[in-house]
């Protein structure tokens, strides 16, 4: 539509302006040419008449003149009286009958004496014009009738003779033929404009097909590319600049598609690397806003997919404080998050306009620190546990060897040496059990009657419970369980030993079974002081001890519960603990009822 309107308006303005200009120029040109022709003709007639001195001869001479087509002549005397009227439409007799038929005069210079005929040049010739010609001037004018109405006429008047002027030759011609020619020319301009508008519409449609349609296709293709759809532009087959532009756009789309695929692969690769590492990665803006965090980082402040705002705020505050103190030499720090210990390494995120943020890697070193601490404690405990009995054994044996101890007391001291040797044997046995389980030694499962097994537990520990002043309540078992009897007995020995050691006198330790269709659930419950909540996740770790002072006193090294977990998991089950401070602790052992074990 814009192209059509532009072409149409351009043609209308050009043709309209050209028509108006040509009409105006042609009208003025032909009018002036006609006036000049009348003036020349009037001058020639007046010159010839001036050579004749009598009016009769002049009248006779007038009959020989041939006037231009459409031209009328009026001969006036020096007083403005009409002597003769002749023209191409009048014959000689008519001309002669018009002699002295009226005269010009009057205050207004109007005609005196009307005519029952068409307008003649004398009808336009006023007294003012007569005065100018009588003064010796030759005039040519476009005049209106003296009465002020009707059509116009082109006039030319020349004096006959000079000083004094003896008469006036007045020629007149109507401009109507010329005006009709100009009107015809205007109609031709109008018809040409209409034809040009039609042609402009056809040309605009052609250009819309050849130009605007490919441009529209390229515009839609560019819009698709901006939205990520890089399909090539179809339907443009021209070999001109528009076709080359479409081909360039297709090449650009292909290049963008390849580049986007490469960027997507790079992004997926980097994201896969970042997401797969176990360390937490956090990208922090300069204002302290988290821009990115991998799953490991989200796990620091999320629990069961619920965001813990306090932990997240603590991490962000620490990272923001660290970023303000960041230097090139010191870019790492350690923070404590509850019972977790995190090692933080930070690097600035450089952008074109300066540092826009920081990238921090948070590594949970709690396990390694705990393992290192446990290793040191284990070495200290083993050293202590080995040194004390070895010193006693060595001292007693040296005393017996040197005969320092009387013979009647040597048996008592030999008994003490034997107890210490047994203590060393238990320590070595625990270490061997852990090593045996870690190496994945095969179990020897057999069907176990749970009623007999629970009864055996009751008989084994009732004596010790009586000595400690405790109540031991072992429920009656039911069904069968496929397990290694020696290893399963070791589980309950460790659990009951811990339960009795941490239960005050007069309280009760219970062992009971819960019936399930496909599994056996066994529980050891005490009424002791309980386990702190923050220690529950770590009690099955090797060398972990809740009360280290008491464990060292009792000779424990934190290996019993680690052995329990490894034995239960080797049977395809799991163990968990429930504890309330001041109310007691319950250990749950869940084992498959009948299952072949590798």
C-alpha positions in Angstrom: 0.0 0.0 0.0 2.8 2.5 0.8 4.5 1.7 -2.5 1.2 2.1 -4.4 0.3 5.4 -2.7 3.8 6.7 -3.2 3.7 6.0 -7.0 0.2 7.3 -7.4 0.8 10.5 -5.5 4.0 11.0 -7.4 2.3 10.6 -10.8 -0.7 12.8 -9.8 1.6 15.5 -8.5 3.8 15.4 -11.6 1.1 15.3 -14.1 -1.2 17.7 -12.3 1.6 20.2 -11.9 2.7 19.7 -15.4 -0.8 20.1 -16.8 -1.5 23.3 -14.8 1.9 24.8 -15.8 1.5 23.9 -19.5 -2.1 25.1 -19.6 -1.1 28.4 -18.0 2.0 28.8 -20.3 0.1 27.8 -23.4 -2.9 30.0 -22.7 -0.7 33.1 -22.1 1.5 32.2 -25.1 -1.4 31.8 -27.6 -3.2 34.9 -26.3 -0.1 37.0 -26.6 0.6 35.5 -30.0 -2.9 36.3 -31.2 -2.7 39.8 -29.8 0.6 40.3 -31.6 -0.9 39.0 -34.8 -3.9 41.4 -34.6 -1.6 44.3 -33.8 0.6 43.5 -36.8 -2.4 43.1 -39.1 -4.0 46.4 -37.8 -0.7 48.2 -38.3 -0.4 47.0 -41.9 -4.0 48.0 -42.8 -3.6 51.4 -41.2 -0.4 52.0 -43.1 -2.0 51.2 -46.4 -5.0 53.3 -45.7 -2.8 56.2 -44.8 -1.4 56.2 -48.3 -4.9 57.1 -49.7 -6.3 60.5 -48.9 -10.0 60.2 -49.7 -12.4 58.1 -47.7 -14.1 56.7 -50.8 -10.8 55.3 -52.0 -10.0 54.0 -48.6 -13.4 52.2 -48.5 -12.7 50.8 -51.9 -9.3 49.6 -50.7 -10.8 47.9 -47.7 -12.7 45.5 -50.0 -9.4 44.2 -51.3 -8.1 43.2 -47.9 -8.2 39.5 -46.8 -8.6 39.3 -43.0 -7.4 36.4 -40.9 -10.1 33.7 -40.1 -12.2 34.7 -37.2 -11.1 38.3 -37.3 -13.5 41.3 -37.6 -12.5 44.8 -38.5 -14.2 48.1 -37.6 -13.1 51.4 -39.2 -13.7 54.5 -37.1 -13.2 58.1 -37.9 -11.4 60.5 -35.7 -14.6 61.2 -33.7 -15.2 57.5 -33.0 -18.0 57.1 -35.5 -18.2 53.7 -37.1 -17.6 54.0 -40.8 -17.5 50.3 -41.8 -17.7 46.9 -40.1 -16.3 43.9 -42.0 -14.9 40.4 -41.2 -14.5 36.9 -42.5 -18.1 36.2 -41.7 -19.5 39.3 -43.4 -19.8 40.0 -47.2 -19.1 43.3 -48.7 -22.8 44.5 -49.0 -23.2 43.8 -45.3 -20.1 45.7 -44.6 -21.2 48.7 -46.5 -24.6 48.7 -44.8 -22.9 49.1 -41.6 -21.4 52.5 -42.4 -22.0 55.3 -40.1 -24.4 53.2 -38.0 -23.4 54.6 -34.7 -20.7 56.4 -32.8 -18.7 56.1 -29.7 -19.2 58.6 -27.1 -20.8 59.5 -23.8 -19.4 60.1 -20.4 -18.9 56.5 -19.8 -17.5 55.8 -23.2 -20.4 53.4 -23.9 -22.0 52.6 -27.1 -24.9 54.8 -28.3 -27.3 53.0 -30.4 -27.8 49.3 -29.9 -27.3 46.4 -32.3 -29.5 43.4 -32.9 -26.5 41.3 -33.7 -23.5 39.4 -32.2 -20.9 41.3 -30.3 -18.4 43.2 -32.5 -15.0 44.8 -31.7 -16.7 48.2 -31.4 -18.7 46.8 -28.5 -15.4 46.5 -26.5 -13.7 49.8 -27.6 -14.2 52.5 -25.1 -13.4 56.3 -25.3 -10.2 55.8 -23.3 -8.9 53.3 -25.9 -10.0 55.8 -28.6 -8.0 58.6 -26.9 -4.9 56.4 -26.8 -5.1 55.6 -30.5 -5.8 59.2 -31.5 -2.6 60.1 -29.7 -0.7 58.0 -32.2 -0.4 54.7 -30.2 -1.1 51.2 -31.5 -2.7 49.1 -28.7 -3.6 45.4 -28.3 -5.8 44.4 -25.3 -8.0 41.7 -24.0 -11.2 43.5 -23.2 -14.6 43.0 -21.7 -17.8 44.4 -23.2 -18.6 48.0 -22.4 -21.7 47.0 -20.5 -19.6 44.7 -18.3 -21.2 41.4 -19.2 -20.6 38.6 -21.6 -17.5 37.1 -23.2 -14.1 38.7 -23.7 -12.5 39.7 -27.0 -9.0 40.3 -28.2 -8.6 43.8 -29.7 -5.9 45.6 -31.7 -6.3 49.3 -32.8 -3.9 51.3 -35.0 -4.2 55.0 -36.1 -4.7 55.9 -39.7 -2.4 58.8 -40.6 -0.5 60.9 -38.2 -0.8 64.4 -36.8 -3.7 64.6 -37.1 -5.0 61.0 -36.9 -7.7 60.6 -39.5 -9.2 57.3 -38.4 -8.8 54.2 -36.4 -8.5 50.6 -37.7 -10.0 48.3 -35.0 -9.5 44.5 -35.3 -11.1 42.0 -33.0 -11.0 38.2 -32.5 -12.9 36.0 -30.0 -10.7 33.9 -27.6 -13.3 31.1 -27.5 -11.5 28.7 -29.9 -8.3 29.1 -28.0 -10.0 28.4 -24.7 -11.7 25.4 -26.2 -8.3 24.1 -27.2 -6.9 24.6 -23.7 -9.9 22.8 -22.2 -9.3 19.9 -24.6 -5.7 19.8 -23.5 -6.8 19.7 -19.8 -9.1 16.8 -20.5 -6.2 15.0 -22.1 -4.0 15.6 -19.0 -6.9 14.2 -16.8 -7.3 11.1 -18.9 -3.5 10.6 -18.9 -3.4 10.9 -15.1 -6.2 8.3 -14.7 -4.3 6.0 -17.1 -1.1 6.7 -15.1 -2.8 5.8 -11.8 -4.0 2.5 -13.3 -0.5 1.8 -14.5 1.0 2.8 -11.1 -1.4 0.3 -9.4 -0.2 -2.4 -11.8 3.4 -1.5 -11.3 3.1 -1.4 -7.5 1.5 -4.8 -7.5 4.3 -6.1 -9.6 6.9 -4.6 -7.3 5.0 -5.9 -4.3 5.3 -9.3 -5.8 8.9 -9.0 -6.8 10.3 -6.8 -3.9 8.0 -6.5 -0.9 7.0 -10.2 -0.7 10.7 -11.4 -0.5 11.3 -8.7 2.0 8.3 -9.9 4.1 9.6 -13.4 3.9 13.0 -12.3 5.1 11.4 -10.2 7.9 9.5 -13.3 9.1 12.7 -15.4 8.8 14.7 -12.9 10.8 12.0 -12.8 13.4 12.2 -16.6 13.7 15.9 -16.4 14.0 15.6 -13.9 16.8 13.4 -16.5 18.6 15.9 -19.3 18.1 14.4 -20.9 15.0 17.1 -21.0 12.4 15.2 -22.7 9.6 16.3 -21.4 6.2 14.1 -18.8 4.3 12.2 -20.4 1.5 10.5 -19.0 -1.6 13.1 -16.5 -2.8 14.7 -17.6 -6.1 15.7 -14.3 -7.6 19.4 -13.7 -8.5 19.4 -10.0 -7.7 20.4 -8.2 -4.6 17.3 -9.4 -2.7 18.1 -13.0 -3.5 21.7 -12.4 -2.4 20.4 -10.9 0.8 18.2 -14.0 1.5 21.1 -16.2 0.8 23.3 -14.2 3.2 20.5 -14.4 5.9 20.3 -18.2 5.4 24.1 -18.5 5.8 23.9 -16.3 8.9 21.1 -18.5 10.3 23.1 -21.6 9.7 26.2 -20.0 11.3 24.1 -18.9 14.3 22.6 -22.4 14.6 26.0 -24.0 14.6 27.3 -21.4 17.1 24.3 -21.9 19.4 24.7 -25.7 19.3 28.4 -25.3 20.1 27.5 -22.9 23.0 24.8 -25.3 24.2 27.3 -28.2 24.1 29.9 -26.1 26.0 27.3 -25.0 28.5 26.0 -28.6 29.1 29.6 -29.8 29.4 30.5 -27.1 31.9 27.2 -27.6 33.8 27.7 -31.4 33.8 31.2 -30.9 35.2 30.1 -28.5 37.8 27.1 -30.5 38.8 29.0 -33.8 38.9 31.7 -32.7 41.3 31.0 -33.3 45.0 32.2 -29.9 46.1 29.7 -27.1 46.4 30.1 -24.3 43.8 28.5 -21.0 44.4 28.6 -17.9 42.1 28.0 -14.7 44.1 27.3 -11.3 42.7 29.1 -8.2 44.0 25.9 -7.3 45.9 25.8 -10.6 47.6 23.1 -12.3 45.5 23.5 -16.0 44.6 23.7 -16.2 40.8 24.3 -19.9 40.6 24.6 -22.9 42.9 25.0 -26.6 42.0 23.2 -29.4 43.7 26.0 -29.9 46.3 25.7 -26.3 47.2 22.0 -26.4 47.5 22.3 -29.4 49.8 24.2 -27.2 52.3 21.1 -25.1 53.0 18.3 -27.5 52.0 16.9 -30.4 54.0 14.3 -32.6 52.3 14.0 -30.0 49.5 13.1 -27.3 52.1 15.3 -24.3 52.2 16.8 -23.4 55.6 17.0 -19.7 55.4 19.2 -19.3 58.4 21.9 -21.6 57.0 21.7 -20.0 53.6 22.1 -16.5 55.2 25.0 -17.7 57.2 26.8 -19.0 54.1 26.1 -15.9 52.0 27.3 -13.6 54.9 30.5 -15.6 55.2 31.2 -15.5 51.5 30.4 -11.8 51.2 32.7 -11.0 54.1 35.4 -13.2 52.6 35.1 -11.5 49.2 35.7 -8.1 50.8 39.0 -9.4 52.4 40.0 -11.4 49.3 43.6 -11.0 48.2 45.8 -12.7 45.6 47.8 -14.6 48.2 44.9 -15.5 50.6 41.9 -16.8 48.8 40.8 -19.6 51.1 39.2 -19.9 54.5 37.4 -22.3 56.8 33.9 -21.9 58.1 31.9 -24.0 60.6 28.3 -24.7 59.7 26.7 -26.5 62.7 28.8 -29.7 63.0 30.1 -29.3 59.4 33.5 -27.9 58.7 33.7 -26.3 55.2 36.9 -25.3 53.4 36.2 -22.3 51.1 38.3 -21.3 48.1 37.2 -18.1 46.3 38.2 -16.4 43.1 37.0 -13.2 41.6 34.7 -13.3 38.5 36.3 -10.8 36.1 34.1 -8.9 33.6 34.8 -6.2 31.0 33.8 -3.5 33.4 35.6 -4.8 36.5 34.9 -7.5 39.1 31.2 -8.4 38.8 31.2 -11.2 41.5 33.0 -14.1 42.9 33.1 -17.9 42.5 33.5 -20.0 45.7 34.1 -23.7 46.0 33.0 -25.1 49.4 34.4 -28.5 50.3 33.0 -30.4 53.3 36.1 -31.6 55.2 34.1 -32.7 58.2 34.6 -36.4 57.4 38.3 -36.1 56.6 38.8 -34.0 59.8 36.8 -36.5 61.8 38.7 -39.4 60.2 42.0 -37.7 61.0 40.8 -37.0 64.5 39.6 -40.6 64.8 42.8 -41.9 63.5 44.8 -39.9 66.1 42.4 -41.0 68.8 42.6 -44.5 67.6 46.4 -44.5 67.7 46.2 -42.9 71.2 43.6 -45.4 72.4 45.5 -48.4 70.9 48.7 -47.1 72.4 47.1 -46.5 75.7 45.3 -49.8 75.7 48.3 -51.7 74.6 50.8 -49.9 76.9 48.8 -50.3 80.1 48.3 -54.1 80.0 51.8 -54.7 78.6 53.3 -52.7 81.5 51.3 -54.6 84.0 52.2 -57.9 82.3 55.8 -57.0 82.1 55.9 -55.7 85.7 54.1 -58.7 87.2 56.3 -61.2 85.3 59.5 -59.4 86.2 58.4 -59.4 89.9 57.7 -63.2 89.7 61.0 -63.7 87.9 62.9 -61.7 90.5 61.1 -63.6 93.3 59.8 -60.3 94.7 56.4 -61.8 95.0 56.0 -64.6 97.5 55.1 -68.0 96.0 51.8 -68.2 97.8 50.8 -64.9 96.0 52.2 -65.7 92.6 48.9 -67.4 91.5 46.9 -64.2 92.2 49.4 -62.1 90.1 49.4 -64.7 87.4 45.6 -64.3 87.3 46.0 -60.5 86.8 48.5 -61.1 84.0 45.9 -63.4 82.4 43.1 -60.8 82.6 45.3 -58.2 80.9 46.3 -60.7 78.2 42.6 -61.3 77.6 42.0 -57.6 77.3 44.7 -57.4 74.7 43.1 -60.3 72.9 39.7 -58.6 72.8 41.3 -55.5 71.3 43.0 -57.5 68.7 39.8 -59.5 68.0 37.8 -56.2 67.4 40.4 -55.0 65.0 40.4 -58.3 63.2 36.6 -58.3 63.0 36.5 -54.9 61.3 39.3 -55.9 58.9 37.4 -59.2 58.2 34.2 -57.3 57.4 35.8 -54.6 55.3 37.5 -57.3 53.2 34.0 -58.7 52.4 34.5 -62.1 53.8 31.6 -64.5 53.0 29.1 -65.1 55.7 27.8 -68.6 56.6 24.0 -68.1 56.8 21.8 -70.8 58.2 18.1 -70.8 59.3 17.9 -69.5 62.9 14.9 -70.2 65.1 14.2 -66.8 66.6 12.6 -68.3 69.7 15.7 -70.2 70.6 17.9 -67.3 69.7 16.0 -64.9 72.0 16.1 -67.4 74.8 19.9 -67.8 74.4 20.3 -64.0 74.7 18.2 -64.0 77.9 20.4 -66.7 79.5 23.7 -65.1 78.4 23.0 -61.6 79.8 20.7 -62.2 82.8 23.7 -62.8 85.0 25.4 -59.5 84.1 22.1 -57.6 84.4 21.7 -59.0 87.9 25.3 -57.9 88.8 24.6 -54.4 87.6 21.2 -54.2 89.3 19.3 -53.9 86.0 16.2 -55.5 84.7 16.7 -57.4 81.4 13.4 -58.0 79.5 13.9 -60.3 76.5 10.7 -61.0 74.6 9.9 -64.3 73.0 10.9 -64.6 69.4 9.0 -66.2 66.5 9.7 -67.5 63.0 13.0 -68.2 61.3 15.8 -65.9 60.1 18.5 -66.7 57.5 21.7 -65.3 59.0 25.1 -66.2 60.3 24.5 -67.1 64.0 27.9 -66.1 65.3 27.8 -62.7 63.6 24.2 -62.0 64.6 25.1 -62.9 68.2 28.1 -60.5 68.0 25.6 -57.7 67.1 23.5 -58.2 70.2 26.5 -58.7 72.4 27.8 -55.2 71.3 24.4 -53.6 71.6 23.5 -55.1 75.0 26.9 -54.4 76.4 26.5 -50.7 75.4 22.9 -50.6 76.7 23.8 -52.1 80.1 26.9 -49.8 80.4 24.7 -46.7 79.9 21.7 -47.7 81.9 21.5 -46.6 85.6 20.8 -49.2 88.4 17.2 -50.1 88.7 16.3 -49.3 85.1 15.2 -51.8 82.4 16.9 -53.0 79.2 14.5 -54.6 76.7 15.0 -56.8 73.6 12.0 -57.4 71.5 10.8 -58.4 68.0 8.2 -56.8 65.8 6.4 -59.1 63.3 6.6 -58.1 59.6 5.7 -60.2 56.5 9.0 -60.2 54.7 11.5 -58.9 57.3 12.5 -59.3 60.9 12.7 -56.1 63.1 14.6 -56.5 66.3 15.1 -53.7 68.9 17.4 -53.2 71.9 16.0 -50.5 74.1 17.5 -48.9 77.3 16.5 -46.2 79.8 19.9 -44.6 79.9 20.9 -40.9 79.5 20.4 -41.0 75.7 22.6 -39.8 72.8 22.8 -36.1 71.8 21.0 -35.3 68.6 24.0 -33.9 66.9 26.0 -37.1 67.5 23.3 -39.5 66.1 24.6 -39.4 62.4 28.1 -40.4 63.5 27.6 -43.1 66.2 28.1 -45.9 63.6 31.4 -44.4 62.4 34.6 -46.2 63.5 36.4 -44.7 66.5 33.5 -42.3 67.3 32.7 -42.1 71.0 30.0 -39.9 72.5 31.5 -39.8 76.0 35.3 -40.2 75.4 36.2 -40.0 79.0 33.9 -42.9 80.0 34.9 -44.9 76.9 38.6 -44.6 77.8 37.8 -45.6 81.4 35.9 -48.7 80.2 38.5 -49.6 77.6 36.3 -49.0 74.6 37.6 -47.5 71.4 34.3 -46.8 69.5 34.5 -49.9 67.4 31.4 -51.8 68.7 28.7 -50.0 66.8 30.8 -49.8 63.6 31.0 -53.6 63.8 27.2 -53.8 64.3 26.5 -51.8 61.2 28.9 -53.7 59.0 27.5 -57.1 60.1 23.8 -56.0 59.6 24.6 -54.5 56.1 26.5 -57.7 55.2 23.2 -59.5 55.8 21.3 -57.2 53.4 19.6 -55.2 56.2 20.0 -51.9 57.9 20.3 -50.4 61.4 19.0 -47.2 62.8 18.8 -45.5 66.2 16.2 -43.4 68.0 17.2 -41.5 71.2 15.8 -38.9 73.5 18.1 -37.2 76.0 17.2 -38.4 79.5 14.8 -41.0 78.3 16.9 -43.7 76.6 17.9 -45.1 73.3 16.5 -47.7 70.9 18.5 -49.5 68.3 16.4 -51.0 65.4 17.9 -53.9 63.4 16.0 -54.8 60.2 16.9 -58.0 58.4 15.3 -59.9 55.5 13.5 -63.0 56.9 14.5 -65.7 54.4 17.0 -64.7 51.7 20.0 -66.3 50.1 23.1 -64.3 50.8 26.3 -64.0 48.7 
